[in-house]
């Protein structure tokens, strides 16, 4: 796996020599780095609020479920013996993310906003998430990854 060297990677891609396991590692590493970057900014001292232990719990669960979810999809695609991992997970992930956003996270966010407004008079996100909110929003992502894996398995079994 290359971090900064593009020439050898470019050559491997041109020769179709990048295996399924390597593609999985690149995708997983991209998701981890993106998640860590988000968590570092969201939980930095300059983010506006106090950082509470529940915020670290939320960030840790986000990372754990992202790693587990992508690994689940990889295994459902056949693992190292599978085919077209990236060509499958990217479009399936796109559709499933939109479904999770529209049918899970958006209604959940609106509900949290109304509940916060009802208790504080301020419509919006509370200072920090509750344990229940963390469980619900991570549960939505678990269902999303579970369904992504199911679709990848169906494709893998159909071929």
One Martini backbone bead per residue (centre of mass of N, CA, C, O) as a GRO file, in nm:
protein
  159
    1UNK     BB    1   0.096   0.037   0.023
    2UNK     BB    2   0.041   0.368  -0.062
    3UNK     BB    3   0.078   0.712   0.033
    4UNK     BB    4   0.267   0.899  -0.182
    5UNK     BB    5   0.320   0.695  -0.406
    6UNK     BB    6   0.207   0.700  -0.749
    7UNK     BB    7   0.360   0.542  -0.974
    8UNK     BB    8   0.318   0.244  -0.884
    9UNK     BB    9   0.014   0.261  -0.861
   10UNK     BB   10  -0.045   0.346  -1.149
   11UNK     BB   11   0.077   0.091  -1.273
   12UNK     BB   12  -0.106  -0.116  -1.139
   13UNK     BB   13  -0.369   0.000  -1.258
   14UNK     BB   14  -0.291  -0.025  -1.560
   15UNK     BB   15  -0.244  -0.357  -1.507
   16UNK     BB   16  -0.452  -0.480  -1.311
   17UNK     BB   17  -0.273  -0.540  -1.013
   18UNK     BB   18  -0.497  -0.476  -0.812
   19UNK     BB   19  -0.618  -0.623  -0.557
   20UNK     BB   20  -0.873  -0.679  -0.344
   21UNK     BB   21  -0.716  -0.637  -0.081
   22UNK     BB   22  -0.592  -0.363  -0.160
   23UNK     BB   23  -0.857  -0.215  -0.212
   24UNK     BB   24  -0.964  -0.250   0.071
   25UNK     BB   25  -0.736  -0.095   0.218
   26UNK     BB   26  -0.783   0.176   0.080
   27UNK     BB   27  -1.077   0.216   0.164
   28UNK     BB   28  -1.040   0.187   0.469
   29UNK     BB   29  -0.825   0.410   0.505
   30UNK     BB   30  -1.002   0.638   0.401
   31UNK     BB   31  -1.223   0.614   0.618
   32UNK     BB   32  -1.042   0.653   0.863
   33UNK     BB   33  -0.918   0.927   0.790
   34UNK     BB   34  -1.185   1.076   0.766
   35UNK     BB   35  -1.288   1.019   1.053
   36UNK     BB   36  -1.048   1.140   1.210
   37UNK     BB   37  -1.072   1.421   1.096
   38UNK     BB   38  -1.352   1.481   1.196
   39UNK     BB   39  -1.304   1.425   1.501
   40UNK     BB   40  -1.078   1.634   1.541
   41UNK     BB   41  -1.256   1.879   1.473
   42UNK     BB   42  -1.516   1.828   1.648
   43UNK     BB   43  -1.307   1.775   1.920
   44UNK     BB   44  -1.191   2.041   1.941
   45UNK     BB   45  -1.133   2.324   2.123
   46UNK     BB   46  -1.264   2.505   1.870
   47UNK     BB   47  -1.577   2.385   1.852
   48UNK     BB   48  -1.734   2.542   2.125
   49UNK     BB   49  -1.729   2.298   2.324
   50UNK     BB   50  -1.734   2.068   2.539
   51UNK     BB   51  -1.554   1.777   2.605
   52UNK     BB   52  -1.693   1.465   2.636
   53UNK     BB   53  -1.700   1.133   2.688
   54UNK     BB   54  -1.939   1.089   2.485
   55UNK     BB   55  -1.778   1.194   2.238
   56UNK     BB   56  -1.569   0.962   2.238
   57UNK     BB   57  -1.768   0.736   2.210
   58UNK     BB   58  -1.884   0.821   1.941
   59UNK     BB   59  -1.617   0.820   1.778
   60UNK     BB   60  -1.542   0.525   1.838
   61UNK     BB   61  -1.797   0.396   1.715
   62UNK     BB   62  -1.769   0.507   1.434
   63UNK     BB   63  -1.502   0.363   1.373
   64UNK     BB   64  -1.580   0.072   1.439
   65UNK     BB   65  -1.827   0.054   1.237
   66UNK     BB   66  -1.668   0.119   0.983
   67UNK     BB   67  -1.469  -0.113   0.991
   68UNK     BB   68  -1.677  -0.342   1.022
   69UNK     BB   69  -1.852  -0.273   0.771
   70UNK     BB   70  -1.633  -0.298   0.551
   71UNK     BB   71  -1.548  -0.584   0.625
   72UNK     BB   72  -1.821  -0.715   0.578
   73UNK     BB   73  -1.840  -0.644   0.276
   74UNK     BB   74  -1.585  -0.788   0.190
   75UNK     BB   75  -1.676  -1.073   0.281
   76UNK     BB   76  -1.947  -1.074   0.110
   77UNK     BB   77  -1.761  -1.049  -0.161
   78UNK     BB   78  -1.516  -1.280  -0.086
   79UNK     BB   79  -1.279  -1.123  -0.036
   80UNK     BB   80  -0.989  -1.208  -0.190
   81UNK     BB   81  -1.186  -1.384  -0.397
   82UNK     BB   82  -1.318  -1.154  -0.497
   83UNK     BB   83  -1.502  -0.904  -0.690
   84UNK     BB   84  -1.528  -0.572  -0.736
   85UNK     BB   85  -1.535  -0.405  -0.470
   86UNK     BB   86  -1.532  -0.102  -0.557
   87UNK     BB   87  -1.758  -0.127  -0.781
   88UNK     BB   88  -1.969  -0.194  -0.545
   89UNK     BB   89  -1.940  -0.017  -0.280
   90UNK     BB   90  -1.977   0.266  -0.392
   91UNK     BB   91  -2.271   0.253  -0.512
   92UNK     BB   92  -2.406   0.118  -0.270
   93UNK     BB   93  -2.319   0.329  -0.059
   94UNK     BB   94  -2.463   0.568  -0.186
   95UNK     BB   95  -2.754   0.462  -0.161
   96UNK     BB   96  -2.746   0.383   0.144
   97UNK     BB   97  -2.679   0.664   0.251
   98UNK     BB   98  -2.933   0.805   0.150
   99UNK     BB   99  -3.126   0.627   0.306
  100UNK     BB  100  -3.013   0.691   0.588
  101UNK     BB  101  -3.062   0.994   0.573
  102UNK     BB  102  -3.374   1.007   0.493
  103UNK     BB  103  -3.486   0.751   0.696
  104UNK     BB  104  -3.300   0.825   0.963
  105UNK     BB  105  -3.134   1.095   1.024
  106UNK     BB  106  -3.340   1.314   0.961
  107UNK     BB  107  -3.568   1.234   1.155
  108UNK     BB  108  -3.383   1.223   1.404
  109UNK     BB  109  -3.288   1.521   1.397
  110UNK     BB  110  -3.566   1.648   1.419
  111UNK     BB  111  -3.643   1.518   1.686
  112UNK     BB  112  -3.410   1.635   1.853
  113UNK     BB  113  -3.482   1.931   1.802
  114UNK     BB  114  -3.765   1.922   1.930
  115UNK     BB  115  -3.680   1.819   2.207
  116UNK     BB  116  -3.495   2.058   2.267
  117UNK     BB  117  -3.712   2.275   2.238
  118UNK     BB  118  -3.904   2.164   2.458
  119UNK     BB  119  -3.674   2.191   2.696
  120UNK     BB  120  -3.522   2.494   2.599
  121UNK     BB  121  -3.624   2.671   2.330
  122UNK     BB  122  -3.409   2.534   2.135
  123UNK     BB  123  -3.341   2.487   1.806
  124UNK     BB  124  -3.141   2.199   1.810
  125UNK     BB  125  -2.847   2.100   1.918
  126UNK     BB  126  -2.713   1.982   2.166
  127UNK     BB  127  -2.416   1.997   2.317
  128UNK     BB  128  -2.470   1.682   2.367
  129UNK     BB  129  -2.494   1.360   2.343
  130UNK     BB  130  -2.667   1.095   2.407
  131UNK     BB  131  -2.670   0.766   2.442
  132UNK     BB  132  -2.925   0.721   2.273
  133UNK     BB  133  -2.829   0.878   2.023
  134UNK     BB  134  -2.583   0.702   1.969
  135UNK     BB  135  -2.732   0.437   1.930
  136UNK     BB  136  -2.916   0.524   1.697
  137UNK     BB  137  -2.707   0.635   1.488
  138UNK     BB  138  -2.536   0.371   1.487
  139UNK     BB  139  -2.768   0.183   1.407
  140UNK     BB  140  -2.811   0.300   1.128
  141UNK     BB  141  -2.524   0.221   1.026
  142UNK     BB  142  -2.547  -0.080   1.073
  143UNK     BB  143  -2.778  -0.125   0.877
  144UNK     BB  144  -2.636  -0.017   0.631
  145UNK     BB  145  -2.400  -0.227   0.629
  146UNK     BB  146  -2.572  -0.479   0.627
  147UNK     BB  147  -2.708  -0.416   0.352
  148UNK     BB  148  -2.458  -0.393   0.184
  149UNK     BB  149  -2.365  -0.685   0.232
  150UNK     BB  150  -2.618  -0.820   0.115
  151UNK     BB  151  -2.581  -0.707  -0.172
  152UNK     BB  152  -2.297  -0.821  -0.221
  153UNK     BB  153  -2.376  -1.117  -0.187
  154UNK     BB  154  -2.582  -1.132  -0.410
  155UNK     BB  155  -2.386  -1.066  -0.635
  156UNK     BB  156  -2.180  -1.293  -0.574
  157UNK     BB  157  -2.396  -1.531  -0.604
  158UNK     BB  158  -2.489  -1.457  -0.904
  159UNK     BB  159  -2.203  -1.494  -1.058
   0.00000   0.00000   0.00000
